Amino acid sequence: KFEEVFNGFKVTLYKEKLDVGERVGENDPLNGGENDTLNVGENDPLNVRQIEVLNLIKQNKKITKEEVAIITKFSIETTKRDFNILIKNNYIKRIGSKKGGFWEVIK
């Protein structure tokens, strides 16, 4: 981003968002780390983003859609869509109320 400032200009560079498939870390479940929390087969209909959402739910069953969006840096609309896909395909279900309930991972 270029901006005119005083008698010169200012350049702002933004860090590119990493695709979750580009993550590197020995315990990253998406990188085949030792502490994998979810194994998904080749024929699984989920994408990498949805798998990441599932892993976050497995780590914290009371996590909210808003918290998932913040952690993953996905938009809230994308996160809601991913939750709906996971619910529709019977990967997760909501137990209890919206405020006091939690997510249960089925698959």
mmCIF file of the C-alpha atoms, coordinates in Angstrom:
data_MODEL
# 
_entry.id   MODEL 
# 
loop_
_atom_site.group_PDB 
_atom_site.id 
_atom_site.type_symbol 
_atom_site.label_atom_id 
_atom_site.label_alt_id 
_atom_site.label_comp_id 
_atom_site.label_asym_id 
_atom_site.label_entity_id 
_atom_site.label_seq_id 
_atom_site.pdbx_PDB_ins_code 
_atom_site.Cartn_x 
_atom_site.Cartn_y 
_atom_site.Cartn_z 
_atom_site.occupancy 
_atom_site.B_iso_or_equiv 
_atom_site.pdbx_formal_charge 
_atom_site.auth_seq_id 
_atom_site.auth_comp_id 
_atom_site.auth_asym_id 
_atom_site.auth_atom_id 
_atom_site.pdbx_PDB_model_num 
ATOM 1   C CA . LYS A 1 1   ? 0.000   0.000   0.000  1.00 0.00 ? 1   LYS A CA 1 
ATOM 2   C CA . PHE A 1 2   ? 1.502   3.328   -1.039 1.00 0.00 ? 2   PHE A CA 1 
ATOM 3   C CA . GLU A 1 3   ? 0.628   6.508   0.842  1.00 0.00 ? 3   GLU A CA 1 
ATOM 4   C CA . GLU A 1 4   ? 1.836   10.075  0.407  1.00 0.00 ? 4   GLU A CA 1 
ATOM 5   C CA . VAL A 1 5   ? 3.282   11.307  3.702  1.00 0.00 ? 5   VAL A CA 1 
ATOM 6   C CA . PHE A 1 6   ? 4.784   14.781  4.273  1.00 0.00 ? 6   PHE A CA 1 
ATOM 7   C CA . ASN A 1 7   ? 7.504   15.261  1.639  1.00 0.00 ? 7   ASN A CA 1 
ATOM 8   C CA . GLY A 1 8   ? 7.741   11.610  0.716  1.00 0.00 ? 8   GLY A CA 1 
ATOM 9   C CA . PHE A 1 9   ? 5.763   8.427   0.718  1.00 0.00 ? 9   PHE A CA 1 
ATOM 10  C CA . LYS A 1 10  ? 5.106   5.440   2.951  1.00 0.00 ? 10  LYS A CA 1 
ATOM 11  C CA . VAL A 1 11  ? 4.973   1.813   1.793  1.00 0.00 ? 11  VAL A CA 1 
ATOM 12  C CA . THR A 1 12  ? 3.063   -0.749  3.864  1.00 0.00 ? 12  THR A CA 1 
ATOM 13  C CA . LEU A 1 13  ? 3.579   -4.434  3.177  1.00 0.00 ? 13  LEU A CA 1 
ATOM 14  C CA . TYR A 1 14  ? 1.054   -6.965  4.424  1.00 0.00 ? 14  TYR A CA 1 
ATOM 15  C CA . LYS A 1 15  ? 1.942   -10.523 5.255  1.00 0.00 ? 15  LYS A CA 1 
ATOM 16  C CA . GLU A 1 16  ? 0.202   -12.976 2.956  1.00 0.00 ? 16  GLU A CA 1 
ATOM 17  C CA . LYS A 1 17  ? -2.235  -15.356 4.658  1.00 0.00 ? 17  LYS A CA 1 
ATOM 18  C CA . LEU A 1 18  ? -0.862  -18.857 4.687  1.00 0.00 ? 18  LEU A CA 1 
ATOM 19  C CA . ASP A 1 19  ? -2.983  -21.646 3.371  1.00 0.00 ? 19  ASP A CA 1 
ATOM 20  C CA . VAL A 1 20  ? -3.338  -24.249 6.143  1.00 0.00 ? 20  VAL A CA 1 
ATOM 21  C CA . GLY A 1 21  ? -1.697  -26.739 3.784  1.00 0.00 ? 21  GLY A CA 1 
ATOM 22  C CA . GLU A 1 22  ? 1.514   -24.696 3.908  1.00 0.00 ? 22  GLU A CA 1 
ATOM 23  C CA . ARG A 1 23  ? 1.938   -24.916 7.674  1.00 0.00 ? 23  ARG A CA 1 
ATOM 24  C CA . VAL A 1 24  ? 5.089   -26.465 8.989  1.00 0.00 ? 24  VAL A CA 1 
ATOM 25  C CA . GLY A 1 25  ? 5.458   -27.815 12.487 1.00 0.00 ? 25  GLY A CA 1 
ATOM 26  C CA . GLU A 1 26  ? 6.247   -31.138 14.049 1.00 0.00 ? 26  GLU A CA 1 
ATOM 27  C CA . ASN A 1 27  ? 2.971   -31.346 15.991 1.00 0.00 ? 27  ASN A CA 1 
ATOM 28  C CA . ASP A 1 28  ? 0.751   -29.867 13.304 1.00 0.00 ? 28  ASP A CA 1 
ATOM 29  C CA . PRO A 1 29  ? -1.963  -32.450 12.545 1.00 0.00 ? 29  PRO A CA 1 
ATOM 30  C CA . LEU A 1 30  ? -2.196  -31.132 8.997  1.00 0.00 ? 30  LEU A CA 1 
ATOM 31  C CA . ASN A 1 31  ? 1.491   -31.778 8.485  1.00 0.00 ? 31  ASN A CA 1 
ATOM 32  C CA . GLY A 1 32  ? 1.529   -35.437 9.529  1.00 0.00 ? 32  GLY A CA 1 
ATOM 33  C CA . GLY A 1 33  ? 2.930   -34.656 12.969 1.00 0.00 ? 33  GLY A CA 1 
ATOM 34  C CA . GLU A 1 34  ? 3.186   -37.174 15.771 1.00 0.00 ? 34  GLU A CA 1 
ATOM 35  C CA . ASN A 1 35  ? 0.159   -35.807 17.617 1.00 0.00 ? 35  ASN A CA 1 
ATOM 36  C CA . ASP A 1 36  ? -2.366  -36.097 14.790 1.00 0.00 ? 36  ASP A CA 1 
ATOM 37  C CA . THR A 1 37  ? -5.848  -35.454 16.082 1.00 0.00 ? 37  THR A CA 1 
ATOM 38  C CA . LEU A 1 38  ? -7.760  -36.479 12.977 1.00 0.00 ? 38  LEU A CA 1 
ATOM 39  C CA . ASN A 1 39  ? -7.005  -38.835 10.145 1.00 0.00 ? 39  ASN A CA 1 
ATOM 40  C CA . VAL A 1 40  ? -9.039  -38.351 6.999  1.00 0.00 ? 40  VAL A CA 1 
ATOM 41  C CA . GLY A 1 41  ? -9.183  -40.743 4.076  1.00 0.00 ? 41  GLY A CA 1 
ATOM 42  C CA . GLU A 1 42  ? -8.680  -39.908 0.418  1.00 0.00 ? 42  GLU A CA 1 
ATOM 43  C CA . ASN A 1 43  ? -12.388 -40.233 -0.350 1.00 0.00 ? 43  ASN A CA 1 
ATOM 44  C CA . ASP A 1 44  ? -13.382 -37.905 2.455  1.00 0.00 ? 44  ASP A CA 1 
ATOM 45  C CA . PRO A 1 45  ? -15.545 -34.997 1.237  1.00 0.00 ? 45  PRO A CA 1 
ATOM 46  C CA . LEU A 1 46  ? -13.901 -32.471 3.585  1.00 0.00 ? 46  LEU A CA 1 
ATOM 47  C CA . ASN A 1 47  ? -11.359 -29.902 2.542  1.00 0.00 ? 47  ASN A CA 1 
ATOM 48  C CA . VAL A 1 48  ? -8.303  -28.877 4.564  1.00 0.00 ? 48  VAL A CA 1 
ATOM 49  C CA . ARG A 1 49  ? -10.112 -25.891 6.068  1.00 0.00 ? 49  ARG A CA 1 
ATOM 50  C CA . GLN A 1 50  ? -12.948 -28.074 7.370  1.00 0.00 ? 50  GLN A CA 1 
ATOM 51  C CA . ILE A 1 51  ? -10.456 -30.570 8.780  1.00 0.00 ? 51  ILE A CA 1 
ATOM 52  C CA . GLU A 1 52  ? -8.795  -27.722 10.658 1.00 0.00 ? 52  GLU A CA 1 
ATOM 53  C CA . VAL A 1 53  ? -12.182 -26.722 12.108 1.00 0.00 ? 53  VAL A CA 1 
ATOM 54  C CA . LEU A 1 54  ? -12.734 -30.327 13.227 1.00 0.00 ? 54  LEU A CA 1 
ATOM 55  C CA . ASN A 1 55  ? -9.327  -30.404 14.903 1.00 0.00 ? 55  ASN A CA 1 
ATOM 56  C CA . LEU A 1 56  ? -10.090 -27.191 16.777 1.00 0.00 ? 56  LEU A CA 1 
ATOM 57  C CA . ILE A 1 57  ? -13.393 -28.655 17.975 1.00 0.00 ? 57  ILE A CA 1 
ATOM 58  C CA . LYS A 1 58  ? -11.589 -31.802 19.150 1.00 0.00 ? 58  LYS A CA 1 
ATOM 59  C CA . GLN A 1 59  ? -9.211  -29.604 21.163 1.00 0.00 ? 59  GLN A CA 1 
ATOM 60  C CA . ASN A 1 60  ? -12.002 -27.480 22.668 1.00 0.00 ? 60  ASN A CA 1 
ATOM 61  C CA . LYS A 1 61  ? -15.583 -28.778 22.518 1.00 0.00 ? 61  LYS A CA 1 
ATOM 62  C CA . LYS A 1 62  ? -16.947 -25.428 23.733 1.00 0.00 ? 62  LYS A CA 1 
ATOM 63  C CA . ILE A 1 63  ? -15.259 -23.391 20.990 1.00 0.00 ? 63  ILE A CA 1 
ATOM 64  C CA . THR A 1 64  ? -17.502 -20.918 19.193 1.00 0.00 ? 64  THR A CA 1 
ATOM 65  C CA . LYS A 1 65  ? -17.718 -20.234 15.485 1.00 0.00 ? 65  LYS A CA 1 
ATOM 66  C CA . GLU A 1 66  ? -16.369 -16.752 16.156 1.00 0.00 ? 66  GLU A CA 1 
ATOM 67  C CA . GLU A 1 67  ? -13.331 -18.161 17.999 1.00 0.00 ? 67  GLU A CA 1 
ATOM 68  C CA . VAL A 1 68  ? -12.671 -20.579 15.132 1.00 0.00 ? 68  VAL A CA 1 
ATOM 69  C CA . ALA A 1 69  ? -12.825 -17.676 12.661 1.00 0.00 ? 69  ALA A CA 1 
ATOM 70  C CA . ILE A 1 70  ? -10.312 -15.685 14.720 1.00 0.00 ? 70  ILE A CA 1 
ATOM 71  C CA . ILE A 1 71  ? -7.904  -18.599 15.166 1.00 0.00 ? 71  ILE A CA 1 
ATOM 72  C CA . THR A 1 72  ? -8.017  -19.707 11.526 1.00 0.00 ? 72  THR A CA 1 
ATOM 73  C CA . LYS A 1 73  ? -8.229  -16.165 10.101 1.00 0.00 ? 73  LYS A CA 1 
ATOM 74  C CA . PHE A 1 74  ? -11.148 -17.311 7.910  1.00 0.00 ? 74  PHE A CA 1 
ATOM 75  C CA . SER A 1 75  ? -14.155 -15.041 7.569  1.00 0.00 ? 75  SER A CA 1 
ATOM 76  C CA . ILE A 1 76  ? -17.065 -15.683 9.900  1.00 0.00 ? 76  ILE A CA 1 
ATOM 77  C CA . GLU A 1 77  ? -19.255 -16.491 6.877  1.00 0.00 ? 77  GLU A CA 1 
ATOM 78  C CA . THR A 1 78  ? -16.792 -19.122 5.646  1.00 0.00 ? 78  THR A CA 1 
ATOM 79  C CA . THR A 1 79  ? -16.541 -20.558 9.154  1.00 0.00 ? 79  THR A CA 1 
ATOM 80  C CA . LYS A 1 80  ? -20.325 -20.774 9.493  1.00 0.00 ? 80  LYS A CA 1 
ATOM 81  C CA . ARG A 1 81  ? -20.513 -22.488 6.105  1.00 0.00 ? 81  ARG A CA 1 
ATOM 82  C CA . ASP A 1 82  ? -17.864 -25.002 7.202  1.00 0.00 ? 82  ASP A CA 1 
ATOM 83  C CA . PHE A 1 83  ? -19.755 -25.734 10.425 1.00 0.00 ? 83  PHE A CA 1 
ATOM 84  C CA . ASN A 1 84  ? -22.939 -26.312 8.406  1.00 0.00 ? 84  ASN A CA 1 
ATOM 85  C CA . ILE A 1 85  ? -21.123 -28.735 6.092  1.00 0.00 ? 85  ILE A CA 1 
ATOM 86  C CA . LEU A 1 86  ? -19.702 -30.610 9.097  1.00 0.00 ? 86  LEU A CA 1 
ATOM 87  C CA . ILE A 1 87  ? -23.160 -30.824 10.678 1.00 0.00 ? 87  ILE A CA 1 
ATOM 88  C CA . LYS A 1 88  ? -24.852 -31.878 7.418  1.00 0.00 ? 88  LYS A CA 1 
ATOM 89  C CA . ASN A 1 89  ? -22.285 -34.651 6.845  1.00 0.00 ? 89  ASN A CA 1 
ATOM 90  C CA . ASN A 1 90  ? -22.616 -35.899 10.452 1.00 0.00 ? 90  ASN A CA 1 
ATOM 91  C CA . TYR A 1 91  ? -19.086 -35.008 11.528 1.00 0.00 ? 91  TYR A CA 1 
ATOM 92  C CA . ILE A 1 92  ? -20.266 -32.883 14.446 1.00 0.00 ? 92  ILE A CA 1 
ATOM 93  C CA . LYS A 1 93  ? -23.445 -32.121 16.332 1.00 0.00 ? 93  LYS A CA 1 
ATOM 94  C CA . ARG A 1 94  ? -24.397 -29.564 18.920 1.00 0.00 ? 94  ARG A CA 1 
ATOM 95  C CA . ILE A 1 95  ? -25.229 -30.854 22.401 1.00 0.00 ? 95  ILE A CA 1 
ATOM 96  C CA . GLY A 1 96  ? -27.186 -28.480 24.620 1.00 0.00 ? 96  GLY A CA 1 
ATOM 97  C CA . SER A 1 97  ? -28.003 -24.841 24.166 1.00 0.00 ? 97  SER A CA 1 
ATOM 98  C CA . LYS A 1 98  ? -26.211 -22.317 22.014 1.00 0.00 ? 98  LYS A CA 1 
ATOM 99  C CA . LYS A 1 99  ? -24.789 -20.578 25.075 1.00 0.00 ? 99  LYS A CA 1 
ATOM 100 C CA . GLY A 1 100 ? -24.090 -23.449 27.458 1.00 0.00 ? 100 GLY A CA 1 
ATOM 101 C CA . GLY A 1 101 ? -23.698 -26.364 25.065 1.00 0.00 ? 101 GLY A CA 1 
ATOM 102 C CA . PHE A 1 102 ? -20.750 -27.974 23.336 1.00 0.00 ? 102 PHE A CA 1 
ATOM 103 C CA . TRP A 1 103 ? -19.787 -29.671 20.087 1.00 0.00 ? 103 TRP A CA 1 
ATOM 104 C CA . GLU A 1 104 ? -19.577 -33.442 19.830 1.00 0.00 ? 104 GLU A CA 1 
ATOM 105 C CA . VAL A 1 105 ? -17.359 -34.942 17.128 1.00 0.00 ? 105 VAL A CA 1 
ATOM 106 C CA . ILE A 1 106 ? -19.181 -37.924 15.622 1.00 0.00 ? 106 ILE A CA 1 
ATOM 107 C CA . LYS A 1 107 ? -16.694 -39.040 12.951 1.00 0.00 ? 107 LYS A CA 1 
# 
